[in-house]
Amino acid sequence: MTSQQMLFKEDEHVTPLDAFTEPHIWIRRMVIVDKWAVNATILRRVHFRRGINIITTEPRQPDDTKPVGHSVGKSLLIRLIRYCLGDSQYCTDNLRKKVVSKLENAYVLATFRIAGNDWVVARPLGLEFGSRHAWCAQSCHLRDLFTESRRPYSDFLAAINVATSKCYAEIELPQASRRAEWKDMLGWLCRDQDCHFGHHAEWRYHEAESGPRVLSREDAYLVMRMAMGLLGPEETGLIADHRQRLKQQADAQKELTELQPQVNYVESQWRRMIPELARSPLAGSIPDALEEMAQEKQQSLKRLFDAEMNDCRNIVDSCHNQANELAKQRGVVEQELKQLQTDRVAQQAILEGLQSDAAGQAMQSLGTGDFDCPFYDTQATAFAAGCPGKTALKLPLASPERTVSIEACRGRITAIEKGIQECLARVGNLDAKVTASQEELTNAQNTLQQLHEKLPVEIGVWRDRESLAKDLKQARSVLIHKQNELPKLAARVEESTGRLAASRDRLGKSLNELSRYYTILLRRTITPDADGKITVDGNGLHPEPGLSVADSGTTLREYADVLSFDVACLTAAVCGFGHLPRFWMHDSPRQADSEEQLYHSLLRFLRDLEASYPKGIKPSFQYILTTTSAPPAELSAAPYVRLRLHARQPSGKLLKIDFGK
């Protein structure tokens, strides 16, 4: 009888694949040094093996007065391994400050095997996080990190991504919107202790402050399916098509959700602003009614403005004609006035002549007279011109005729003055009419100008409303289109969902095989009559323990949902199922610490798996577990226990430092 048959019942046989000679990824040793130098002081050296690696604590002694198994560095060790494998940080900001205060220049060095090749890496503990102070070398010797053969740390991550490339299908993670890579799967293979192992698809918490790459459950499910080989090329294409259809449906629903209230609000605003819209024959369609009203308003406004502008133009023309007529009349009156003024000058000259002749005769009779005329130089010239003075000179000084002539001349001057006053009055009247006409003309011109300015404004308002009505019609059209499109999109999504379900049904054989490993683990660790299965649906990959386990309490359910699921996947990978690198770490699962039977059963299962390899053949998997609970007696020493820590003295802690002092 072979060792395999002795370890497992006939219906629970587990056969590691002979083609696997070692884990695809595993750690050989980790060294913590106080500085970056060849002659650095080694603070801690831990060697690891293929198979089971237990990091535990010293058992409590009767004389111990304080806890000895906590805050000693178990989780820190796991995080340092994760840090070497790609995590951006290894601890919280608070712990890092303490490390910097005591070990500012410290480094963690590690030796790995990646796809059959040796690699060494170095990452700083006290210096800034990142890759600027991190190095790697394709070698099995840590000393090569200090030679010219060292390379940027990113080369190491690139090598891991290449080595695990089969784990990542050519499809984006839906929430992260990018392709999966090693750092995503690292979360599953090295669960964060702060997750409390509460759900098989929750690996890391942002609150852990250790730089983990945190995935949503949806993305984690997809990573698990990829790594377990439960996502074939057919389904990859179907998933991409399904996501596209879901996106189209979501986009259409979003547009509809946003557009419907907008259209309803705008239409209600128009009803409130223009109540007569409700009386329109097209009231059933506010956009149509508004567009029709806007067009009618523009046309009626144009007709109204055209009529008003014609009236204003007529007034302007009339004012121009009246002004021209008044100008003509004023010209005639001014001509009459000018003639009267000329006549007045002539009559005043005659009067003055008559009067001056009489005075001259008197002076001449006295021998004192002399000729003085403003019009003529000499009397002879004046008489020759018919000056009345000639007659006057011929009339006696006291002649009645002379008196009559003077009075007649004065009468004519008075009549002329009266005529002048009448002309001036007529000119004033005409000026008033001209002023009034000018004001009327100015008012008419201003009104015409205002109409010119008002026309485009008021018509523009309704032109804008017409444009808004067309936009509203377009929005309403899009809304109706989206409403009609949604059922079609839903039908397409339903069709795609059916095709995906059919594709997953074709995974039945693979799922049955994975479920078998899961059931074996439940029976070996919980109860011999336990059963379970692994299912795949539209939400992801799920372990489903049978009723005998599901009804057994919170601890057993969480153990079955998380720890058993992980170890079942590791076991399946060891037997050639999927693409996992056969490397796993569990950091202090609380089920292990609270339920010794579960913890011991799990380790014994892994011990039996390790022992199932032919003699002289090392296991093709590596499992690292940290715990404060004592392992089973047969596993409590080398080679299984790789390190024991305690809190009695600083030397018992991982970094050999008490950060509290």
C-alpha positions, 0 to 999 in steps of 0.5 A, a space after each residue: 500500500 502506498 503512502 498516498 493510500 494510507 494517508 487518504 481514504 479511497 474517495 478522498 485521494 489527493 495526488 500531487 502532479 508529478 510535473 511540479 518539482 517546486 512551487 512556482 514562487 517561494 521564499 528560501 530565506 529572509 535576513 534583516 540587517 541594520 544597514 545597507 552594507 556588506 558588513 552589516 549586523 544581522 538582526 534576524 535570519 529566517 530560513 524557509 522550506 518547501 511545505 509547511 512553515 510555522 512561525 509561532 511563539 514561546 509557550 507561556 511559563 508559570 513565572 511569566 507576569 505578562 503576555 509573551 506571545 503578542 506584539 512580537 513581530 509575527 504579522 510584521 514578518 508576513 508583511 515583510 515578505 509581502 513587502 519583498 514581493 511587491 507591497 508598497 509598504 510593510 507597516 503603519 506610519 506610526 510603526 515606521 516612525 518607531 523603526 526609523 527612530 531605532 533602525 533608520 538605515 535597516 534593510 530586509 533582504 530575501 532570497 526567492 525562487 521564481 519559475 525555477 530561477 533564483 532572485 535576491 531582493 533588498 528593500 529599506 525599512 527606515 528609508 522612504 518607501 518605494 523603489 528608489 532604495 530597493 534592489 534585486 539581482 538574479 542570483 541566489 547570493 545576497 552579496 550580489 546585491 552589493 555588486 554591479 550585477 544588482 538591478 532595479 527592484 522593478 525587474 523582480 516584479 516584472 519577472 513575477 508578472 511574467 512567471 504568473 502570466 497564466 493567472 491573468 486573462 485578457 480582460 479588465 477588472 471591472 472596478 479597477 478598470 485595468 488588467 490584473 497583475 501579480 500585486 492583485 493576486 498577492 492579496 489573496 495568497 497573503 491575506 491581511 491579518 486585519 481582514 480577520 478572515 471574514 470573507 473569502 473575497 476580502 483580502 486587504 483593508 485600506 485601514 491596515 495602512 500597510 500599502 496593500 492593493 485593495 480590490 473590490 469583491 467583484 474584482 477579487 472574484 474575477 482574479 480568483 477565477 482567472 488564477 483557478 483556470 475557471 475563466 476560459 477564452 470563450 467566457 472572457 469574450 462573453 464577459 467583455 461583451 456582457 460588460 459592454 451591454 451592461 454599460 450601454 444599459 447603465 448609460 441609457 438608464 443614467 441618461 434617462 434618469 437625468 433627462 426625464 426630470 430636466 424635460 419635465 421641469 423645463 416644460 412645467 416652467 414654460 407652462 407657468 411662464 406662458 399660461 396660454 400654452 395650455 390652450 394651444 391645440 398642441 398643448 399635448 406637446 409643450 415643445 411643439 406648442 411653444 415652437 408654434 407660438 414663438 413663430 407666430 409671435 415673431 410674425 405678429 411682432 414683425 407686422 406690428 412693428 412694420 405698421 408702427 414704423 410706417 406711421 412714424 415714417 409718415 409723421 417724419 415726412 409730414 414734419 419735413 414738408 411742414 418745415 419746408 412750407 414754414 421756411 418758405 412762408 418765413 422767407 416771404 415775410 422776411 422779404 416784406 420786412 426787408 422792403 418795409 425797413 427800406 421804405 422806412 429808411 427812405 421816408 425817414 430821409 424825406 422827413 429829415 430832408 423836409 425838416 432840415 430844409 426848413 431849418 436851412 432856410 431859416 439859417 440862410 435868412 439869418 446868414 448862418 445857413 450852410 448845406 449839410 446833407 447825409 446823401 448828397 455833397 452839394 445842394 445842386 446835386 441834391 436838387 438835381 436828384 429830385 430831393 424834396 428839399 428843392 421843393 421845400 426850399 422853394 416853399 416858404 419857411 412857414 408854408 402850409 404845404 411844407 407842414 402838410 408834407 411833413 405830416 404826410 411823411 410822418 404818417 407814412 413812417 407810422 404806417 411802415 412801422 406798423 407793417 414792420 411790427 406785423 411782419 415781426 409778429 408773423 416771423 415770431 409766429 412762424 418761428 414758433 411753428 418751426 420749433 413745434 414742427 422740429 420737436 414733432 420731427 425729433 419725437 417722430 425720429 426718436 420713436 422710429 429709432 426706438 422701434 428699430 432698436 426694440 424690434 430685434 430685441 422683442 423678436 429675438 426673445 421669441 426667436 430664442 424661445 423658438 430655439 429652446 423649443 427645438 432643443 426641448 423637442 430634441 431632448 424629448 425625442 432623445 427621451 422617448 428614444 431612450 425609453 424605447 431603447 431600454 427594453 431592447 438593452 435589457 433584452 440584450 443583457 438578459 440574452 448575454 446573461 443566459 450565454 454567460 450562464 451556459 458558459 459557466 455550466 460548461 465549467 461543471 467538470 472543473 468545478 466538480 473537481 475543485 469542489 471535491 478538494 473542498 469537501 475532502 478538506 472539510 471532512 478531514 478538518 471538521 467532520 467526516 460527514 461534511 460536504 461542500 461545493 464551489 460554485 460560479 455565478 454572475 457574482 463570482 466564485 463561492 465556497 458553499 459548505 453543506 448544512 452540517 457545517 453552515 449550521 455549526 456556528 460562526 467560527 466553523 462557517 468562517 473557517 469553511 468559507 475562508 481558510 478551508 477554501 484557501 487550502 482547498 485551492 492550494 491543494 487543487 493547484 498542487 494537483 495541477 488544477 488552475 494556475 496558482 503558484 502554490 505559495 500561500 501565507 496565513 497570518 494568525 487566523 483567529 479560527 486557529 487561535 480560538 479553535 485548536 481542533 480546527 487549527 491542528 486538523 488543518 496543519 495535519 492535512 497539510 502535513 499529510 499532503 506534504 508526506 504524500 510525495 514520494 520519498 526524497 521528493 520535496 513538496 511542490 508547495 509552500 505554506 507559511 502560517 503565523 499563530 500564537 497557539 501551539 501547533 500539534 505535537 508532531 509539528 511543534 519542532 523542526 523542520 515545521 517550526 521555522 521561528 519562535 518569538 516571545 516578548 520576555 526580552 527584546 531579543 525574542 522579538 523579530 527586530 530584537 528591539 523594544 519600540 516602547 522604550 
